[in-house]
Amino acid sequence: MSRLTGTPFPYRGGGGGEKMTGPERAGEAEENSESVGMLPMEHLHLEHVLQTVCVLESVVLRSFGPEGGQVLFTRDTGQAMLSRSGTRILTALRLEHPLARMVVECVLKHSTVTGDGSKTFILLLASLLRMIQKTACKEPNVSHTYNSRETAEASTARHLADKMLAFALEELDDIIAMGVVPYGCCLSWEDFTAKTQLPTCPINHCVQKLLASFFHSRLGRTHCDFISNLTCEMLTHWKFKSDLPSSLLQFVNDNFSALHTPVSGFPISCSRLIEGQVIHRDFATPCPQADHQPVKAVVVTGCLQPKLLSAGEVLVLGSGEQGREENSRKESSIVQFTAWAERSLECVIAKLQSLGVSVLLSAVKQSAAVLALAAQADMCIVECVSEDELSLFAQLSGATPVSDCWMIEPEHVAALTFCRPILLGAHRYVHVAFHDSEERITVKPCSLVICGPGEGQTDQYACAFQDAIRMLLSTWEPIDITATTASKKTLQPNKSTCLHVDNQIVKASPFQQCVLEPGCVIPAGGTFEFLLNHALLQHGSSCSISDDTIMGAPAVSQLFANALLSVPRNIYFYSLRRFLQTQTRLLSFIQNHSHPFSHVYKQEHNTIVVQGRGKSECPLEEGKLINHCCGETDVSSQVFMSDSGLESVSCKYQLLVAVLQCVSSLLHVDTVLHTHTALHTPSRRLADISWEGTEDEAED
Amino acid sequence: MKVIQARRERQDKISKLMGDYLLKGYKMLGECCDVCGTILLQDKQKKNYCVSCQELDSDVDKDNPALNAQAALSQVRERQLAAQSTAPSQAPEMNEGPSSSQASVSVPLPRPEHCEGAAAGGRALLPPPAVPSPSPPAPTPTLAPTRPPVIPQTAGLQPVLQEAEEAILTKLRWATNQLQSSASLESSIQLCSLIASCANSLRSLKELSQ
């Protein structure tokens, strides 16, 4: 009895189930197997799975690649939006089929990690399933006895998928490291933009180029350079000199909602960086013109004035002294209590005034008395600030939020350069800038203003920004390695520059000193798939030929290799000739330069290439040859002659592993049980699809 | 091999059509069609729609001799080869076969007809009263009525034509009613194309009866 285990895929589906009298299923699919007999079941076959995924593939196919088109979304209200983003297209489809929803969930989860590759995911998924079905239909595993041909096919397919997943988890990163990485290069975190590079390099190959190709495929070629420059500028401002790229990118990713302001109604070229932080609320009391610096601010998380009578509370009134006679009755009324509460509030405000505080940032709504007293004391209050923004403010200013208003100490006071209203689009926000402190002297906090023509477009641009950050994060993050491979390799996460290849390698060959290093990129346009295809075929042929069945390692790698080629085929869908040209060029290149570390070539054009230790470049455009030189000479500059853009190797690797996991989960489902009740509350992501309880259960 | 290829092409066509419909706003249901096993779609008027049954040729009916004259012919030819008996006993059978199938045809299939070249075209168009489906956006190209092959069988032809005419008129009336009350642009376009194809088929029926 195999269950869907270990996969982060919720597979609750929606859709009209039939009315049934069986017990209601509440909970995970792993329970309640005894009630199976009463539920209407539907057996899934390989064709169903394939058809579902092929339908999704045909939906995303036309927007795939740099030459892909855009999808126009219209609403009944007349709003229209153009988009090319795979996640947006897939979430806009109305899907009630449980498998389709499962696939879309996988894509969304993958996209929250790497930020890119949702259409490639579907394409690879479809082509893998096709290959598996073709192989399974040809030779079903005859060693077991099965009821029907379909069951035999299904079980063969399942085994194939499991084998491929195991292969990917164990050997794929080695193959990538040996077969693909030598043809790419490592981006250094220091080389942000072209300006930081040495003048000997004619073409910039840097983080900005990587971002430009990402934005090109996401937003079109008109604005990709502008936006990638903006992103680089923002990251430069936030760079902590002593830190890793991954911690900076993680910080920006986590706080992105507080670090950007969407403004609709302006062209995108009006997007800019603003110094400091923008708090997305307006002042509740008029802001006094404070000319003196620094402006002091305090973050308050609760109400300054204690609430008198909330539901469920009992207020016991009594006088302070025990044993008073008739006077006590007069003094212990509610009026005295409210007067006391307001007096205490005055004390709090006086304390704040004594500390010189003039701005109060509050997480909740303050009462009218607080507002009045604060206005009298020349303090301005900003109410209902979101938690993310408050925590970012606290982090940047170094002041802790006040939890108990009776104890306000100097450590709660933040020093700001200014705090004033700012008009962005149709809204007025609060703009603060932080005083330079010693710890933060290298960081200039800045906030991003993203402009777009309409609300939908602006939202798209903001999502594209965040996905770019996620993509960079997964490029520079050390690869998630399993326990078995952890012993083989050591990563050095403390180096912020490009890693040298001093790591211990499995096969200690002098040529194969490559690991899947952080920051590794490769030219875009299908190069990764071609190279990996070639490497997999070689690996398959070099494996032992004793295992000749379809489950053997050579067959598995061949299947995988053939499935990979569907990606470049669809990139060049407009011209088969282009596809074949690129393929032959790459293959001939690989054959000529099979040992990238042992040859030195003369340059053909007037371009200078200096090769660093353990790296090689391959320009793959228009027949320019690469120049390698291997050796121990330290590199001072690197050149990457490619006009087709860059893409990140680790994102691709994660994509492949995620696709194989999805394939394996899909093929392990073989029964659909229709239930009547809703199993889960509606997910916020798929908000327009109602969850009406169709459920999958894996049974063998 | 050709069968596999044809089937794969058909599946590709089905996927492409379904993808188009999904992008138009149709909903993909969790149920499959009873006839062909394709995933059902549901449009905004909550009507279920099966792409392969209602748009593409059926894969299976091509080979069913009761519905397809060519299949009947090939079946008879096979029997001839197998039995190796003389032709005369088979010839009237051959001529009877397709026409008898036409005279007794009463298959309520919402499928477009196709003229099949030399052999008599196949199936009468009887719009289904039970299956709720708006006309497919790809309108039926030609609706040829039943045509007797070589032997004129006018006696058996008239009732069939009349039935066909009645059915088309009913459908025309229904479509007109729907058009009057329709609020959506898509369905209006589809209904207009249905009316146009009904008119075409009426015209061809009238030509035939002359």
Interface residues (C-beta under 8 A of the other chain):
Chain A: G13 G14 G15 G16 E42 E47 H48 L50 Q51 T52 C54 V55 L56 E57 S58 V59 L61 V71 L93 R94 L95 E96 H97 P98 A100 V672 H674 T694
Chain B: Q11 D12 I14 S15 K16 M18 G19 D20 L22 L23 G25 Y26 K27 M28 L29 G30 E31 C32 G37 T38 I39
